[in-house]
Amino acid sequence: MLELIEYATTTADLTAAEAGELAQMARGSRHGERPRVIERLAPTMVPGRYEIQPGPYVGRFVLGSGRVVDLGCRFPFHDLANLLLYGRRPLLLEETAAPGLGGHSLMDLIALAFVRQAELVAGQGLVKAYQRQSFSRPPYPGVPMPAVHLKRHAGRPDRLATVANRLTADVPANRLVATALRRLGTLPLQDESVTARLRGLVPVFRGIGDTSGPLPEHAAPARYRGTLDLARLILDDRTTLPTGAGVSGVSVLFTMTRIWENYVEQWLTDRSPGSVVSPQHRIPLTDDGPGPTARADFVVLEKGRPTGVYDAKYRPWRQSPSTDEIYQLFTYAHRLGTKYAALVYPSADDRRATTTISGITIDTWGVPLRPAFEQAGGHSR
């Protein structure tokens, strides 16, 4: 197994075929069908030994030689489990599944993220709905069903068939979660505490059926959103956790820069009640009619008026912006007519530093990687 960490340079021995395959990943594809997974691949003075620097991806895939490449996150284990909630859909590299054990164990991360969300749903109570159920044994609730009575009992006067509405938790949303829970229960996980927490959820979903066929997009309460997204991910055999023929693992990449942007968008939305968070906001750079434009990661609008511009930076927090970042944010804020701009970084705890330039405040925020349901409220500047 070749274990790499995003953006970190690792020296490893490769065959000529493996080096060629990784070199292809350093170019990506012309139309973006395949991502540029490797930032740099360079030979060293030792024959067959290379320096490898991956890009902003986390996941696992298999080279043609059968060697597994495991891409780990540079941030702590639990932080990545939180971020996976914002991953939407991962990038599929190959249909072939990679072994699930060893390395950074993305399986454990997905399982941890899922169990956290499922415990939240269980703690607040499973969603329920009324369903029509038929009864052919006494007592006979509801109203008679003549057609069923004739079919099942041949019209016998001493037997009945009735139908009635009954409140049940066996609804599509819970079936999706229960099916994902049972799938995880069949897979080997390195973290025994996650396995124990999964077992603890089994009684909650006992009596709820499985989902089969295409994964449904059923309406469900907002508190189910993260759980259902992860359940679909777990049950998608083409991507994350394929099983069968003795194989369990992943052949998938998560784009961490995009995941971080999704997280920052949610963070801004929670901090800015009553405002609109506009992603990839277009900013004209000249006054002379149609001209060059730029796109800010996020602009917060209050009643249509920009009140702040934000740039999501997927790298460790630093106190002072670079010269290029200062020029960029100052230009964006000036063109939008706002006095506030900020860089937002992932961080282990809350951090903030402030720079003021010609009346425009530029903050650098360090934002803890918390699950959506733990994020703190507040107001944007």
Secondary structure as the mmCIF struct_conf table of DSSP 4:
data_model
#
loop_
_struct_conf.conf_type_id
_struct_conf.id
_struct_conf.beg_label_comp_id
_struct_conf.beg_label_asym_id
_struct_conf.beg_label_seq_id
_struct_conf.end_label_comp_id
_struct_conf.end_label_asym_id
_struct_conf.end_label_seq_id
STRN STRN1 LEU A 2 ILE A 5
TURN_TY1_P TURN_TY1_P1 GLU A 6 TYR A 7
STRN STRN2 THR A 10 ASP A 13
HELX_RH_AL_P HELX_RH_AL_P1 ALA A 16 ARG A 27
TURN_TY1_P TURN_TY1_P2 ARG A 30 HIS A 31
BEND BEND1 GLY A 32 ARG A 34
STRN STRN3 ILE A 38 PRO A 43
BEND BEND2 MET A 45 VAL A 46
TURN_TY1_P TURN_TY1_P3 PRO A 47 GLY A 48
STRN STRN4 ARG A 49 PRO A 54
BEND BEND3 PRO A 56 PRO A 56
STRN STRN5 TYR A 57 VAL A 62
TURN_TY1_P TURN_TY1_P4 GLY A 64 SER A 65
BEND BEND4 GLY A 66 GLY A 66
STRN STRN6 VAL A 68 GLY A 72
BEND BEND5 ARG A 74 PHE A 75
HELX_RH_AL_P HELX_RH_AL_P2 PHE A 77 LEU A 83
HELX_RH_3T_P HELX_RH_3T_P1 LEU A 84 TYR A 86
BEND BEND6 ARG A 89 ARG A 89
HELX_LH_PP_P HELX_LH_PP_P1 PRO A 90 PRO A 90
STRN STRN7 LEU A 91 LEU A 92
BEND BEND7 GLU A 95 THR A 96
HELX_LH_PP_P HELX_LH_PP_P2 ALA A 97 PRO A 99
BEND BEND8 LEU A 101 GLY A 102
TURN_TY1_P TURN_TY1_P5 GLY A 103 HIS A 104
HELX_RH_AL_P HELX_RH_AL_P3 LEU A 106 GLN A 124
STRN STRN8 ALA A 129 PHE A 135
BEND BEND9 ARG A 137 PRO A 139
BEND BEND10 GLY A 142 GLY A 142
STRN STRN9 VAL A 143 PRO A 144
HELX_RH_AL_P HELX_RH_AL_P4 PRO A 146 HIS A 153
TURN_TY1_P TURN_TY1_P6 ALA A 154 GLY A 155
TURN_TY1_P TURN_TY1_P7 PRO A 157 ASP A 158
STRN STRN10 THR A 162 THR A 168
BEND BEND11 ALA A 169 ALA A 169
BEND BEND12 VAL A 171 VAL A 171
HELX_RH_AL_P HELX_RH_AL_P5 PRO A 172 GLY A 185
TURN_TY1_P TURN_TY1_P8 THR A 186 THR A 186
BEND BEND13 LEU A 187 LEU A 187
BEND BEND14 GLN A 190 GLN A 190
HELX_RH_AL_P HELX_RH_AL_P6 GLU A 192 LEU A 201
HELX_RH_3T_P HELX_RH_3T_P2 VAL A 202 PHE A 205
TURN_TY1_P TURN_TY1_P9 ARG A 206 GLY A 207
BEND BEND15 GLY A 213 PRO A 214
HELX_LH_PP_P HELX_LH_PP_P3 LEU A 215 PRO A 216
HELX_RH_3T_P HELX_RH_3T_P3 ALA A 222 TYR A 224
HELX_RH_AL_P HELX_RH_AL_P7 ARG A 225 LEU A 235
TURN_TY1_P TURN_TY1_P10 ASP A 237 THR A 240
STRN STRN11 THR A 243 GLY A 244
TURN_TY1_P TURN_TY1_P11 ALA A 245 GLY A 246
STRN STRN12 VAL A 247 SER A 248
STRN STRN13 VAL A 252 THR A 255
HELX_RH_AL_P HELX_RH_AL_P8 MET A 256 ARG A 271
TURN_TY1_P TURN_TY1_P12 PRO A 273 GLY A 274
BEND BEND16 SER A 275 SER A 275
STRN STRN14 VAL A 276 PRO A 284
BEND BEND17 ASP A 287 PRO A 290
STRN STRN15 THR A 293 GLU A 302
TURN_TY1_P TURN_TY1_P13 LYS A 303 GLY A 304
STRN STRN16 ARG A 305 ALA A 312
BEND BEND18 ARG A 315 ARG A 315
BEND BEND19 GLN A 319 SER A 320
HELX_RH_AL_P HELX_RH_AL_P9 THR A 323 LEU A 336
TURN_TY1_P TURN_TY1_P14 GLY A 337 GLY A 337
BEND BEND20 LYS A 339 LYS A 339
STRN STRN17 TYR A 340 SER A 347
BEND BEND21 ALA A 348 ASP A 349
STRN STRN18 ARG A 351 ILE A 357
TURN_TY1_P TURN_TY1_P15 SER A 358 GLY A 359
STRN STRN19 ILE A 360 PRO A 368
HELX_RH_3T_P HELX_RH_3T_P4 ALA A 372 GLU A 374
#
